[in-house]
Amino acid sequence: MSKVWLIIKREYLTRVRNKTFILSTLLLPLFFIGFIAASTYLSIKGEDKHTIAVNDKNGIFKNSFKSDKVIKYEFPAAVNANNFKEKGYSALLNIPLKFDSPQDSITLISDKQLGFSTEDKIKDQINLAIKNRAFLEKNINKKILDSINDLDEEQLYKFRPVIKKGNTTQQANSGLAYGIGFGSGMLIYITLFIYGAAVMRGVMEEKMNRIAEVIISSVRPFQLMVGKIIGIAAVGLTQLLIWFVLIIVLSSALSAFLSHDILQHAQSANNAMGSSANNTAALSILSAKNTFAQANWALIIPCFLFYFIGGYLFYAALFAAVGSVVNEDPQEAQSLMLPITMPIILSFVIMMSAAAKPDTPIAVWASIIPFSSPIVMMARIPSGVPFWQLALSMASLVAGFILTTMLAAKIYRTGILLYGKKVTFKEMSKWLFRRS
């Protein structure tokens, strides 16, 4: 056991002291938060201000259009399609006497694209003015109408979805469950590739440099493989912990840096754009303090650690086995990796569906089978998983890890000392059934 510990210590210290590890660990959260902050700031500060000249032949829109910080509406008398730019206007909104047919449609005339957000705001003002006109024609008091228009959804009603289990109820938040589930599954998916490939490369380097021959003279091949796998797993956990702490600290700093007016402006821009990736990401992070408290972190965090470690150990042994049989040909490594990477990619595809629909048969079975459970089960847990499914999934993953480690060890101890020969799957299958 002391020899395994020495290998673990060597693998861990060698990698965490590496400049690449230090830079990637510190710079990735900074880049992520910096990108969100910069994109949000630029989307707000870079938004053009427009002055729109309105040619209203009916005279019914003058008291209905409301200017804001981005769009200002004016109703000049001597402005037309030929001189609006000379008069200092960004565009001319021409409203004919009749505007209920394509021939007499409301026209926005400009010399360049005003942008989707600006056009959407102008259409909202037109729709509101036409609705107000219809209500006023039915003798509805204008003060009452203005008070209704000033109401928002939160003032009109409170929407509170809950989940009932027996005699107890709990707050439901489908968006939060989807975000946490998708993010957790994505993180495990990425780390399986990154650290699994790191195990394989480490084994390949030691084999090519003949370091493995020296090490195996003092320890058994199985001890070397286990020590390398656990050491790199510790590196992965260290990096995840640092990322987690840095993202929380930087997100808090970002929310304190951006003023309430900027956040409100970003929210209105996000609503106007429908699905703006930059604003949505920024608002999601900045509102995390309020929404994340609803998640069952007492279950999510331990399960994430279990599936992160369990999934890594399950696949790392297979990556180590592949690394032990590869010589100097990179194409050989790629062909041997295919049977390992395909289940991971398939798990990711299933995970994208399971995060939105966690109770479908394919999501349930994929969260139990050890080849896909680390990724798919984490996508389902935030939405609620029956205890028996969670227990069966964990038990099958532990059993799968033990089985893959035993099989990989048989390939590893033969392949690590095999040079100058291209190994096939048929030959590796013979090693699996060879007696020790």
C-alpha positions as CSV (number, residue, x, y, z in Angstrom):
1,M,0.0,0.0,0.0
2,S,2.9,2.3,0.7
3,K,4.1,1.8,-2.9
4,V,0.7,2.8,-4.3
5,W,0.7,5.9,-2.1
6,L,4.1,6.9,-3.4
7,I,2.8,6.6,-7.0
8,I,-0.3,8.6,-6.2
9,K,1.8,11.3,-4.5
10,R,4.2,11.4,-7.5
11,E,1.4,11.7,-10.0
12,Y,-0.5,14.4,-8.0
13,L,2.5,16.6,-7.2
14,T,4.0,16.4,-10.7
15,R,0.7,17.5,-12.3
16,V,-0.4,20.2,-9.9
17,R,3.0,21.9,-10.0
18,N,2.9,22.0,-13.8
19,K,2.5,25.5,-15.2
20,T,-0.2,24.4,-17.6
21,F,-2.3,23.1,-14.7
22,I,-1.9,26.3,-12.7
23,L,-2.7,28.6,-15.6
24,S,-5.7,26.6,-16.8
25,T,-7.1,26.3,-13.3
26,L,-6.8,30.1,-12.6
27,L,-7.5,31.5,-16.1
28,L,-10.6,29.4,-17.1
29,P,-12.9,30.9,-14.4
30,L,-11.5,34.4,-15.0
31,F,-12.1,34.0,-18.8
32,F,-15.7,32.6,-18.2
33,I,-16.8,35.4,-15.8
34,G,-14.9,38.0,-17.8
35,F,-16.6,37.0,-21.0
36,I,-20.0,37.2,-19.4
37,A,-19.2,40.6,-17.9
38,A,-17.8,42.0,-21.1
39,S,-20.6,40.7,-23.3
40,T,-23.2,42.1,-21.0
41,Y,-21.5,45.5,-20.7
42,L,-20.9,45.8,-24.5
43,S,-24.5,44.7,-25.3
44,I,-25.8,47.5,-23.0
45,K,-23.3,50.3,-23.8
46,G,-23.1,49.4,-27.5
47,E,-26.9,49.7,-28.0
48,D,-27.6,52.6,-30.4
49,K,-30.0,55.4,-29.4
50,H,-32.6,56.3,-32.1
51,T,-34.9,59.2,-32.7
52,I,-37.9,58.1,-34.7
53,A,-40.0,60.6,-36.7
54,V,-43.7,59.5,-36.7
55,N,-45.9,60.5,-39.6
56,D,-49.3,59.8,-38.1
57,K,-52.1,60.6,-40.5
58,N,-54.8,59.5,-38.0
59,G,-53.4,61.5,-35.1
60,I,-54.2,58.6,-32.8
61,F,-50.7,57.5,-31.9
62,K,-49.2,60.8,-30.6
63,N,-50.4,60.3,-27.0
64,S,-49.8,56.5,-27.0
65,F,-46.1,56.2,-27.9
66,K,-43.8,56.4,-24.9
67,S,-40.1,57.2,-25.4
68,D,-37.4,55.6,-23.3
69,K,-33.6,55.7,-23.0
70,V,-33.0,54.0,-26.3
71,I,-35.9,55.1,-28.6
72,K,-37.3,58.6,-28.7
73,Y,-40.5,59.3,-30.7
74,E,-41.3,62.7,-32.2
75,F,-44.2,63.9,-34.4
76,P,-42.8,66.6,-36.7
77,A,-45.0,68.1,-39.4
78,A,-42.5,68.6,-42.3
79,V,-40.6,65.3,-42.3
80,N,-41.0,62.8,-45.1
81,A,-39.2,59.8,-46.6
82,N,-36.8,62.0,-48.5
83,N,-35.6,64.3,-45.7
84,F,-35.9,62.4,-42.4
85,K,-32.1,61.8,-42.3
86,E,-31.3,65.4,-43.0
87,K,-33.6,66.4,-40.2
88,G,-31.6,64.3,-37.8
89,Y,-33.9,61.3,-37.4
90,S,-32.8,57.6,-37.5
91,A,-36.0,56.5,-39.3
92,L,-39.5,57.5,-40.3
93,L,-42.5,55.6,-39.1
94,N,-45.2,56.1,-41.6
95,I,-48.7,55.3,-40.4
96,P,-51.4,55.6,-43.2
97,L,-55.1,56.3,-42.6
98,K,-55.8,52.6,-43.1
99,F,-53.2,50.0,-42.1
100,D,-55.1,46.7,-42.0
101,S,-54.0,45.6,-45.5
102,P,-50.6,44.9,-47.2
103,Q,-51.2,47.9,-49.5
104,D,-51.7,50.3,-46.6
105,S,-49.3,48.7,-44.1
106,I,-47.4,50.7,-41.4
107,T,-43.9,51.3,-42.8
108,L,-40.6,51.9,-41.0
109,I,-38.2,53.7,-43.4
110,S,-34.5,53.9,-42.6
111,D,-31.2,54.0,-44.4
112,K,-29.8,51.1,-42.5
113,Q,-30.8,48.2,-40.3
114,L,-32.0,49.4,-36.9
115,G,-31.6,46.0,-35.2
116,F,-34.0,43.3,-34.1
117,S,-34.4,44.7,-30.6
118,T,-35.2,48.2,-31.8
119,E,-37.7,47.0,-34.4
120,D,-39.4,44.8,-31.8
121,K,-39.8,47.7,-29.4
122,I,-41.4,49.8,-32.1
123,K,-43.8,47.0,-33.0
124,D,-44.8,46.7,-29.3
125,Q,-45.6,50.4,-29.1
126,I,-47.8,50.1,-32.2
127,N,-49.6,47.1,-30.9
128,L,-50.2,48.8,-27.6
129,A,-51.5,51.9,-29.2
130,I,-53.9,50.0,-31.5
131,K,-55.2,48.0,-28.5
132,N,-55.7,51.2,-26.5
133,R,-57.6,52.7,-29.3
134,A,-59.9,49.7,-29.5
135,F,-60.6,49.9,-25.7
136,L,-61.2,53.7,-25.9
137,E,-63.7,53.2,-28.6
138,K,-65.6,51.0,-26.2
139,N,-65.8,53.9,-23.7
140,I,-63.2,52.5,-21.3
141,N,-61.7,55.3,-19.1
142,K,-58.2,56.3,-20.2
143,K,-56.9,56.4,-16.6
144,I,-58.1,52.9,-16.0
145,L,-56.5,51.8,-19.3
146,D,-53.2,53.4,-18.4
147,S,-53.2,51.8,-14.9
148,I,-53.7,48.4,-16.6
149,N,-50.9,48.9,-19.0
150,D,-48.5,49.8,-16.2
151,L,-49.2,46.5,-14.4
152,D,-46.7,43.7,-14.9
153,E,-47.2,40.0,-14.5
154,E,-45.9,39.9,-10.9
155,Q,-48.6,42.5,-10.0
156,L,-51.4,40.7,-11.8
157,Y,-50.8,37.2,-10.3
158,K,-48.3,35.0,-8.5
159,F,-47.3,31.8,-10.1
160,R,-45.9,29.1,-7.8
161,P,-45.4,25.5,-9.0
162,V,-45.1,22.9,-6.3
163,I,-44.5,19.2,-6.1
164,K,-46.7,17.1,-3.8
165,K,-45.3,14.0,-2.2
166,G,-47.6,12.4,0.3
167,N,-48.6,15.0,2.8
168,T,-45.7,17.4,2.0
169,T,-45.1,19.8,-0.8
170,Q,-42.0,21.5,-2.1
171,Q,-41.2,24.3,-4.4
172,A,-40.7,23.3,-8.1
173,N,-38.4,25.0,-10.4
174,S,-38.0,23.2,-13.8
175,G,-35.6,25.8,-15.2
176,L,-33.3,25.5,-12.2
177,A,-33.4,21.7,-12.3
178,Y,-32.7,21.6,-16.0
179,G,-29.7,24.0,-15.6
180,I,-28.1,22.2,-12.7
181,G,-28.7,18.8,-14.3
182,F,-27.4,19.8,-17.7
183,G,-24.4,21.6,-16.2
184,S,-23.5,18.7,-13.9
185,G,-23.8,16.1,-16.7
186,M,-21.8,18.4,-19.1
187,L,-19.0,18.8,-16.5
188,I,-18.7,15.1,-15.9
189,Y,-18.7,14.5,-19.7
190,I,-15.8,16.9,-20.2
191,T,-13.8,15.6,-17.3
192,L,-14.2,12.0,-18.4
193,F,-12.5,13.0,-21.7
194,I,-9.9,15.3,-20.2
195,Y,-8.7,13.1,-17.3
196,G,-9.3,9.8,-19.0
197,A,-7.1,11.0,-21.9
198,A,-4.5,12.2,-19.3
199,V,-4.3,8.7,-17.8
200,M,-3.8,7.2,-21.3
201,R,-1.1,9.8,-22.2
202,G,0.7,9.3,-18.9
203,V,0.8,5.5,-19.5
204,M,2.0,6.0,-23.1
205,E,4.7,8.4,-22.1
206,E,6.1,6.1,-19.4
207,K,6.0,3.2,-21.8
208,M,7.7,5.0,-24.7
209,N,10.4,6.4,-22.4
210,R,11.0,3.0,-20.8
211,I,10.3,4.5,-17.4
212,A,7.6,1.8,-16.8
213,E,10.2,-0.9,-17.0
214,V,12.1,0.7,-14.1
215,I,9.0,1.3,-12.0
216,I,7.7,-2.2,-12.5
217,S,10.9,-3.7,-11.2
218,S,9.8,-2.3,-7.8
219,V,6.0,-2.4,-7.9
220,R,3.5,-4.7,-9.6
221,P,1.7,-3.5,-12.8
222,F,-1.6,-3.4,-11.0
223,Q,-0.2,-1.1,-8.3
224,L,1.2,1.2,-10.9
225,M,-2.1,1.4,-12.8
226,V,-4.2,2.0,-9.6
227,G,-1.7,4.6,-8.3
228,K,-1.7,6.5,-11.6
229,I,-5.6,6.5,-11.8
230,I,-6.1,7.7,-8.2
231,G,-3.4,10.3,-8.5
232,I,-4.9,11.9,-11.6
233,A,-8.4,11.7,-10.0
234,A,-7.0,13.7,-7.1
235,V,-5.8,16.3,-9.6
236,G,-9.2,16.5,-11.2
237,L,-11.0,17.0,-7.8
238,T,-8.5,19.7,-6.8
239,Q,-9.1,21.6,-10.1
240,L,-12.9,21.3,-9.8
241,L,-12.8,22.6,-6.2
242,I,-10.7,25.6,-7.2
243,W,-13.0,26.3,-10.1
244,F,-16.0,26.1,-7.9
245,V,-14.6,28.5,-5.3
246,L,-13.3,31.0,-7.9
247,I,-16.6,31.0,-9.9
248,I,-18.6,31.7,-6.7
249,V,-16.2,34.5,-5.7
250,L,-16.1,36.1,-9.1
251,S,-19.9,35.8,-9.6
252,S,-20.4,37.6,-6.3
253,A,-17.9,40.3,-7.3
254,L,-19.6,40.7,-10.7
255,S,-23.1,41.1,-9.2
256,A,-21.7,43.7,-6.8
257,F,-19.9,45.6,-9.6
258,L,-22.9,45.9,-11.9
259,S,-25.5,48.4,-10.8
260,H,-29.2,47.8,-10.4
261,D,-29.9,50.0,-13.5
262,I,-27.6,47.9,-15.6
263,L,-29.2,44.7,-14.5
264,Q,-32.6,46.1,-15.2
265,H,-31.5,47.2,-18.6
266,A,-30.0,43.8,-19.4
267,Q,-33.3,42.2,-18.3
268,S,-35.3,44.4,-20.7
269,A,-32.9,43.8,-23.5
270,N,-33.1,40.1,-22.9
271,N,-36.9,40.2,-23.0
272,A,-36.8,42.1,-26.2
273,M,-34.3,39.8,-27.9
274,G,-36.2,36.7,-26.8
275,S,-33.2,34.4,-26.4
276,S,-30.0,36.5,-26.2
277,A,-27.2,34.1,-25.2
278,N,-25.0,36.7,-23.6
279,N,-27.7,38.5,-21.6
280,T,-29.3,35.2,-20.5
281,A,-26.0,33.8,-19.3
282,A,-25.3,36.9,-17.4
283,L,-28.7,37.2,-15.8
284,S,-28.6,33.5,-14.9
285,I,-25.3,34.0,-13.0
286,L,-26.3,37.2,-11.4
287,S,-29.7,35.8,-10.1
288,A,-28.1,32.6,-8.8
289,K,-28.1,33.8,-5.2
290,N,-31.9,33.9,-5.3
291,T,-32.8,30.8,-7.3
292,F,-30.0,28.3,-6.3
293,A,-31.2,28.2,-2.7
294,Q,-34.3,26.2,-4.0
295,A,-32.1,23.2,-5.1
296,N,-31.5,20.2,-2.9
297,W,-27.8,20.7,-2.6
298,A,-27.6,18.2,0.2
299,L,-28.3,15.5,-2.3
300,I,-26.9,17.0,-5.5
301,I,-23.3,17.7,-4.2
302,P,-22.7,14.2,-2.7
303,C,-24.1,12.6,-5.8
304,F,-22.0,14.7,-8.1
305,L,-18.9,13.8,-6.2
306,F,-19.8,10.1,-6.3
307,Y,-20.6,10.0,-10.0
308,F,-17.6,12.2,-10.9
309,I,-15.3,9.8,-9.1
310,G,-17.1,6.7,-10.0
311,G,-17.4,7.6,-13.7
312,Y,-13.8,8.6,-13.8
313,L,-12.6,5.4,-12.2
314,F,-14.8,3.3,-14.5
315,Y,-13.4,4.8,-17.6
316,A,-9.9,5.6,-16.4
317,A,-9.0,1.9,-16.1
318,L,-10.1,1.4,-19.7
319,F,-8.0,4.4,-20.9
320,A,-5.0,3.1,-19.0
321,A,-5.4,-0.3,-20.6
322,V,-5.5,1.3,-24.1
323,G,-2.4,3.4,-23.2
324,S,-0.5,0.3,-22.2
325,V,-0.8,-1.4,-25.6
326,V,-0.2,1.6,-27.8
327,N,3.3,2.1,-29.3
328,E,4.4,5.2,-31.2
329,D,1.6,5.4,-33.7
330,P,-1.1,8.0,-32.8
331,Q,-3.6,6.4,-35.2
332,E,-3.4,3.2,-33.2
333,A,-4.4,5.1,-30.1
334,Q,-7.4,6.7,-31.8
335,S,-8.7,3.4,-33.2
336,L,-8.4,1.7,-29.8
337,M,-10.1,4.6,-28.0
338,L,-13.2,4.4,-30.2
339,P,-15.0,1.7,-28.2
340,I,-14.4,3.7,-25.0
341,T,-15.4,7.2,-26.3
342,M,-18.5,6.1,-28.1
343,P,-20.5,5.3,-24.9
344,I,-19.4,8.6,-23.5
345,I,-20.7,10.5,-26.5
346,L,-23.9,8.5,-26.6
347,S,-24.4,9.3,-22.8
348,F,-24.1,13.0,-23.6
349,V,-26.7,12.8,-26.3
350,I,-29.1,11.0,-23.9
351,M,-28.3,13.5,-21.2
352,M,-29.4,16.4,-23.2
353,S,-32.9,14.8,-23.5
354,A,-32.9,13.5,-19.9
355,A,-32.3,17.0,-18.4
356,A,-35.6,18.1,-19.9
357,K,-37.5,14.8,-19.7
358,P,-36.0,12.9,-16.8
359,D,-38.6,10.1,-16.6
360,T,-38.5,8.7,-20.1
361,P,-37.6,5.0,-20.3
362,I,-34.3,5.6,-22.1
363,A,-33.3,8.2,-19.5
364,V,-34.1,5.8,-16.6
365,W,-32.2,2.9,-18.0
366,A,-29.3,5.0,-19.2
367,S,-29.0,6.4,-15.6
368,I,-28.7,2.8,-14.2
369,I,-26.2,1.3,-16.8
370,P,-22.7,2.1,-15.6
371,F,-21.5,3.0,-19.1
372,S,-23.8,6.0,-19.1
373,S,-25.0,6.5,-15.5
374,P,-22.4,9.1,-14.4
375,I,-23.5,11.6,-17.0
376,V,-27.3,10.8,-17.4
377,M,-28.1,10.3,-13.7
378,M,-26.7,13.7,-12.8
379,A,-29.0,15.2,-15.4
380,R,-32.0,13.6,-13.6
381,I,-31.2,14.1,-9.9
382,P,-32.2,17.8,-9.6
383,S,-35.7,16.9,-10.9
384,G,-36.1,14.1,-8.4
385,V,-35.2,10.4,-8.7
386,P,-36.8,7.5,-6.9
387,F,-34.5,6.1,-4.2
388,W,-34.4,2.6,-5.7
389,Q,-33.2,3.9,-9.0
390,L,-30.5,5.9,-7.4
391,A,-29.3,3.0,-5.2
392,L,-29.3,0.6,-8.1
393,S,-27.4,3.1,-10.3
394,M,-24.7,3.6,-7.6
395,A,-24.4,-0.2,-6.9
396,S,-24.1,-1.0,-10.6
397,L,-21.4,1.8,-11.1
398,V,-19.4,0.4,-8.2
399,A,-19.7,-3.1,-9.6
400,G,-18.8,-1.9,-13.1
401,F,-15.7,-0.1,-11.8
402,I,-14.5,-3.2,-10.0
403,L,-15.1,-5.3,-13.1
404,T,-13.4,-2.9,-15.6
405,T,-10.4,-2.4,-13.2
406,M,-9.9,-6.2,-13.0
407,L,-10.2,-6.6,-16.8
408,A,-8.0,-3.6,-17.6
409,A,-5.3,-4.8,-15.2
410,K,-5.0,-8.0,-17.2
411,I,-4.4,-6.0,-20.4
412,Y,-2.2,-3.5,-18.6
413,R,0.3,-5.9,-17.1
414,T,0.9,-7.5,-20.5
415,G,0.7,-4.5,-22.7
416,I,3.0,-2.2,-20.6
417,L,6.0,-4.3,-21.5
418,L,5.1,-5.1,-25.1
419,Y,7.0,-3.2,-27.7
420,G,7.1,-3.1,-31.5
421,K,3.9,-5.0,-32.1
422,K,0.5,-3.6,-33.1
423,V,-2.1,-5.1,-30.7
424,T,-5.6,-6.0,-31.9
425,F,-8.9,-6.3,-30.0
426,K,-8.8,-10.1,-30.6
427,E,-5.4,-10.4,-29.0
428,M,-6.4,-8.3,-26.0
429,S,-9.5,-10.5,-25.5
430,K,-7.1,-13.5,-25.2
431,W,-5.2,-11.7,-22.4
432,L,-8.5,-11.2,-20.5
433,F,-9.0,-15.0,-20.1
434,R,-5.3,-15.8,-19.5
435,R,-4.6,-17.2,-16.1
436,S,-2.4,-15.2,-13.8
